[in-house]
Amino acid sequence: MTAQGVMAGIQLRAWVGVAAAAGVLFGCNGGADDAPGLSKAAGDQGIPNVPTPPENGPKLGAIAEVVPVLERPSQTGRQLGYLHAGALVARSEEPYSKEGCEGGWYAVRPKGFVCAGDTATTDLSHPTLAAMAQTPKLEQTLPYTYARARKETPIYERDADKDNAVKEVGKLRPRSTLAIVGSWSALDPEGKMQRLGLTTNGRFVRATDLEPSTGSEFRGVAVDGKNDLPLGFVVKRGIRFWEVEKGEADKLGKLDYHTILTLTGRFRTVGPLKYWATTDNKYVRHRDVTAVRRRNTYPDFAVADQKWIDVSIITGSAVFYEGRKPVFATLVSVGRDRLGDPQTSASTAQGTFDVVGKHITAAKLDPKSAEDYHETYDLPWAIELSSGQLIHGATWHDRFGIEHGKGNIQLSPADAARTWAWVEPDVPAGWHGVTGPAGRKTIVVVRK
């Protein structure tokens, strides 16, 4: 698909909204540079007991990249989550107070307070809300349209000293990925008219230097009455079925990369090789597939309907459980150094971890933290663990079931969307993420 194809999937916005958004997002005290990082929170007392704003009540709009939702109306309140530019949330009719916030602290749905001012507004005609009105699509495989840089390309901001023009503020490395949420035509620093893609932080990239980045079509499988463990995943190319009879094995047809096989649990041995039986009376060599089996022992917390994810570094697989009942199985990419020390190598930390944050996209993550040779902006469906690492979607490769990256647990876009929707806690409507959540959490076990 061409750059025009990328832009065809992007909702067009008027210049007045786009340009103003770029200025507002980076021209206010509470903008991206001052926004709290993932999981930053502080404990406070004295939480006001206020009614939950009705869903159809008045709205408050986010006009900065990250707008904190605080537990109480104070700049030192514990962060519950945050909004992203363009988001609208139901609010109280009147501010609770104006102490420490000139525009007033508004209660928002379903809980918490937001300061109206540099980062949020009750004026729904604000240009940033128009420019960034393409809100994330939570029901789709990816929350935004994603693109990849075909070559090194400039990053632009609106040039406030010129009409209909941008200035260069940085470079995007080849193969870098990012979300595009709008478009605009403007003059570049050389005076040439350029078609530009609007990024989630209010900057711009040349459309001609972008190509689609939709990611792998691979997806795991629900474990139910139709599909049960054990399952076999094909993670190599050139793999085939076998017929095994009377101590001999004969080649049958080939299997596609990432084929998922239902295994019976029975196997036969021919010479030094082990062959797994499939439910359609064929066989696959043990060394050719990733076999994912039901656990024989369970952690103490695996009771009732407690949600948890069992990640195996060796097999590059994950099984989702509710108590002791497996409900989903898939492939993941763990750190490329596998069982190395995560403090000194590109490895995934082992242990039992809580989910401590959940983000539609990792808005404040360092774009150089996921891959070595290109930036990865707007990581989709990011789930933050108490280890400091993330589970997230990856649009730039198809190596699921094979080690890859610096240590995060990477999923295909479809699997990441499913995981994000399943993992607790929920992200309230209009919010971009929750941080340091209280209450029941999903647990993630990472083991060999």
C-alpha positions, 0 to 999 in steps of 0.5 A: 500500500502507498502513502496515499493508502495510509492517509486514506484510513485517517480522518481529515481535520481542518487546519484550524484544529490541527495547528492549534492542537500542535501549539496547545499540546506543547505550549502549556505548563501541563503538557507532555514534558511535565506529564506523570510517567507510568505508574507514578502515584502518591498516597493521600488522605481525605478523599471527598465523597461526591456523587458520580457524574451521570454518563449523559452529563456535561463533559470535560475535554483533555487538551494535553498529551497526558491529563492526570486523574487524581484521587482527590482535588489536590496536585499531590493527590494519588494518580488513578489514571489519565486522559489523552488529548481529545478525550471527553469524560463526564464531569460534575456540573460545578467544580468541587473547589478551586484550591490549587487550580484556577479553573476548578477541580471537577469530579469525573466519571467514574471517580477522581478529579481533574483540574481544568486549566492548561491541560483540560477544559470545559470549553468543548469548542477548544481547537485541540478537541477538534484536532484530536477528535479521532479517539481510540477504537477499543473494539478494533485490533489496533486503537489507531491507524499505525504507520512505519517510516520507510526511511529517516524522515523529519519530525515537524511542529507547527511554525508559530511564526508562519501561516500554514507552515511547519518547522523541523524539531527532530528525526524519525529513524527508518522502520520506526512505528507510530500512530497517525490520528489526522492529516494536514497539508502545510509548507515545510522549512524549504517552502514545499507543500507537504501532506503530513500525518498528525501524531498522537503528541501533536507533531507531524511526519511526511505522509510520503515517507510512511507505509502501513504497519498493521502487523501480523495476522496471527492470533491464539485460540480460545481453550473451550469445548472445541479446542483444548490443551495440549495444543501445538504451534508451528513456529518454523517454516518447512514443517510437515505432518507425518504418518507413523506406523509400525515404528516408521515415519513417512512424510506427509503435507507441509504446515504453514507458519503459525498453524495451530494444531490440536494434540491428543496428548499421545505420542510415539517414538521412532528412533531418537525422535518423538512424534505428537499425535494430532486429533486428525490422526496425523503426527508432528515431530516434537522438535518441530512444534511448540507444545503447550500443555495444561499445568500439573501444579498451580500457584496458591492464588489460582482459585475461583475465577482469579485471572492470571497469565502463565508465560513460558520463556522457553516455549514462547507461549502464554496460557490465560487462566481463570482459577485453574481453568485455561481459557486462552492460549497463544504465542508471545515474544520474550526478550531475545536473550531468553534466560539471561539476567534482565538487569544486564541483558535483553531478557524478560524478568522471571517471577510472579507479578501484578498488573499495576497499569493498563494503557490504550497506548504507552503514551509516556514510554521512551520510544527507544525502550522496546527495540534497538534500531528504531523507535516504537511510539504509541505501543498499543494495548500496554499492560504494565507489570510490577517488574517494570516490564510491559505486555503489549502489541507489536506491529513491526514483526511476526516472530511470535513464539520466538524471542525478540526485543529488549525484554517486554512480552510482545503479542500480535495485535489481535492477541494484544487487543484480546489480552487488554480487554480481558486483563483486570482492572478495566479502563473507564470510558474516556480514560487512556489508562489507569495507574497503580490500580486498587482492587482485584488485579490480574497476576502474571507468572513468568517462568522458564 
